[in-house]
Amino acid sequence: MVEKKTVPMREQPVEQRIKNFDEVPLGYSEEEAIKEASRCLQCKNKPCVSGCPVGINIPEFIKLLREKKFQQGIDKIHETDSLPAVTGRVCPQEDQCQAVCVLKKVGEPISIGRLERFLSDWERKNRSKLKDLVSNIQKTSTSVLKAKIAIIGSGPAGLACATDLAKMGYDVTVFEGYHKLGGVLVYGIPEFRLPKDIVLAEIELLKNLGVKFITNVLIGRALTIQELFNEGFSAIFIGAGAGLPNFMGIPGENFNGIYSANEFLTRTNLMKAYKFPEYDTPIKKASNVAIIGGGNVAMDAARTAIRLGAKNVYLIYRRTEKEMPAREEEILRAKEEGVKFMLLTGVQKYFADENGFVKQAQCIKMQLGEPDSSGRKSPIPIPGSEFLLDVDQVVVAIGSTPNPILQRTTPGLKTKKNGTIEVDEFFQTSIPGVFAGGDIVTGSATVITAMGAGRKAAKYIDKYIKSKNVVIK
């Protein structure tokens, strides 16, 4: 009889983890992973595969894991997922592959993400030589084309696209505006959720596949799209993400001590502000912090504020917990760590002290009305329910849109009203040879969704190059 409940994953104790930035989940042991893998029914129709944006052969890798064929298991994942150590940690499996797991009908679904993480962690510890993996991957390369392809952005979409194109035999160069590679994986997701050495290890694999990386080059400023073509690139993929933060546009939002989540997390994650003065970037140490929003970014900001020593961290969200877009486990961990949830609450304006630093937020209670365009019930302010909340720091985490620099410096590149780039069903933009995918096309989404877009775009770039008979000897 199949066990209905999943094997739990060990974690750092709450009282310990709120004092450090180390990863919270500790991963499965070999025994735990095999026990969890043994729950899989090995369904013939494989509904979990259809739920995966990159199409991992989930039953097959789980079967190999169960048989202790760990190397073959991770190799199976690598066939379609270029960043398994990342997706195993941050992918919302509960809304994708695990959501359609047959076991969910009688109990809890297979913990697919945890098993993926186990195999990727096993690989980093046990593979004797990185070149062995590279050699194995390159066996899938059938193209002799050496056309040059430029990838703009080293986030999930760019890395996935670069990996597939490198496997096909193309000469791939990735351009990154920051001084470090990884995009949102390094500046947006905290260390306690995704250790940066894991991201760097995944990128190292791409380097060994022959992918070239150039940092500190912001396309749209240092180089234009046309200049890339002039440099001999036959096709370009734009995977620059959505890094321009949204604000509410309410009075006082420009006071000192009010951050966008992008800045707050970038200072902390990429620039190691939590280790100041060991690192150069400081960040304001606050006592009462308000986080505005209910998504994963809001949870990341709230849990970061706890670790930075805040006495009170208030998560202010206009709807109920049921409508929150954040992952359930991130909501649970935020609560465990002491984040105070202020649901059905909105912010109207801010007040500052004599030095221009935020000191209070005027809030108002909400009630839910009819569903809006997002499908969720609309939050409606309740007249007369206003109240003041003492805060000395605010982090606004209500989403982001693409930075307009590249779009403004690329004549003929069509965009939508929200700044996202228009593409056709082949991921090609209005400019021939220029493709795009990920958040810069869809707006803020998940890591795995961006990776799926990058992989699909790679296929169409390959077809485009071959249709042009571009061969560089």
Buried (B, 14 or more C-beta within 10 A) or exposed (E): EEEEEBBEBEBBEEEEBBEEBEBBBEBBEEEBBBBBBBBBEEBEEBBBBEBBBBBBBBBBBBBBBBEEBBBBBBBBBBBBBBBBBBBBBBBBBBEBBBBBBBBBEEEBBBBBBBBBBBBBBBBBEEBEEBEEBBEEBBEEEEBEBEBBBBBBBBBBBBBBBBBBBBBBBBBBBBBBBBEBBBBBBBBBBBBBBBBBEBBBBBBEBBBBBBBBBBEEBBBBEEBBBEEBBEEEBBBBBBBBBBBBBBEEEBEBBEBBBBBBBBBBBBBBBBBBBBEBEEEEBEBBEBEBBBBBBBBBBBBBBBBBBBBBEBEBBBBBBBBBBEBBBBBEBBBEBBBBBBBBBBBBBBBBBBBBEEEEBBBBBBBBBBEBEEEEEEEBBBBBBEEEBBEEBEBBBBBBBBBBBBBEBBBEBBEEBEBEEEBBBEBEEEBBBBBEBBBBBBBBBBBBBBBBBBBBBBBBBBBBBBEBBBEEEBEEE
